[in-house]
Amino acid sequence: MKKAGLVAAGVLVLLIAGLLAYGAKGYRDAVNDAPALARRADRLMAAGRGPEALGPGRIDQLLAVEDRGFVRHHGVDLDSRGAGKTTLTQSLAKRLAFDRFAPGVKKIRQTGYAMGLESRLTKRQIIALWLDTAQMGRGPNGWMTGFFTASRQAFGQPPAALDQRRFLSLVAVGIAPRRFDLFHRDTALENRVGRIERLVAGTCRPTGNGDVWLEGCAGT
């Protein structure tokens, strides 16, 4: 009995060590990728596709929905209301580090990669890369990738030129790009935009960390 317990404990230790190693590999991969990613981000910002190009105050609105604790965390946030299990940096890591991502053990490497990005890139660079890789749903020419691309295709204007509701509709799509439709009347999308409007106006707040659908802003 004692021997069996020792074997089980040994297996558990090996499993934990393996998971830690997998996360560490993600971190090292991000560090190795960081120089090229930094150059890519800088080119995006120089071309007017960085956070400032969204328009005055709008990066704050986007972060209020996508990652309220972004400016202070180092890749992981388990506390902020509405943050959920995935930060903006982890979302970017999923798109950069995996050909195909599935929930489960890959979350370990995703988190390590996100922490590696945070250790080498500026917050502005991370946002620029996130905006460039954001999944925005299906458009007239197929699947849309990139916040600025979707703005042009859906509304014929860059984000900074959009009215508030159209801008927030782009923000709203991010949680479920396969579900929402920017090109036709979409009641579910309009409902989410309404919740986001109340959130950024400060008249409501998410019920907790897991309230990514903003049930706390559902209104009456």
Buried (B, 14 or more C-beta within 10 A) or exposed (E): EEEEEEEEEEEEEEEEEEEEEBBBBBBEBBBEBBEEBBEBBBEBBEEEBBBBBBBEEBBEBBBBBBBBBBEEBEBBBEEBBBBBBBBBBBBBBBBBBBEEBEEEEBBBBBBBBBBBBBEBBEBBBBBBBBBBBBBBBBBEEEEBBBBBBBBBBBBEEBBBEBEEEBBBBBBBBBBBBEEBBBEEEBEEBEBBBBBBBBBBEEEBBBBBBEBBBBBBBEEE
